[in-house]
Amino acid sequence: MARFLVFNFTPLYCHYHDKGQNAEFILYSKSKNKWAQVTNGNISGWSDEQNATKLDTGSTGTFTVKGLDAGEYTLKETKEPTGFLMPSNRETKFTITANLTETLDATSATAADAISNLKINNSADNANTSTGQVKLVIENSRSGSLPSTGSMGMFIMIGVGICLMAGAGIYLLKNRKKA
């Protein structure tokens, strides 16, 4: 009898479809009340937050975690990629649900044989029952650039303002002499 689930988390920092490189995350399991320790992409244990494995998106903007069961999880961003803003809520909660077949031939069973109705956050859109993989997309925004100062438009507006003030001053002086 084989029981296995493989989940593929692909955090993409989407802004003009760019991928966020070298972001770091840690993974929390609500049922275990612990943080994941991951070795070579596989869950190897659970610990406190200080000893959790940092999952780096590397140059592809993705990472993979294998060996998660269905359940509730939190992915916490600990480092944003260069050029992106750290989100105000650094935690992304998600739920993985699946129906598992209990009686399988371990020598020939595939993920498609073992899993049915695989979902992430109640949606099958990012879940692949035939491979046992789910995809979690994390959206983040790029750092904004500061507005340009000293532009030509600013100088024109200052010039118009000075001319209006000078015209108002001349008008007041002329009206005082007549009164």
Secondary structure by P-SEA (a helix, b strand, c coil): cccbbbbbbbbbbcccccccccccbbbbbccccbbbbbccccccccccccccbbbbbccccccccccccbbbbbbbbccccccccccccccccbbbbbbbbcccccccccccccccccccccccccccccccbbbbbbbbbccccccccccaaaaaaaaaaaaaaaaaaaaaaaaaaac
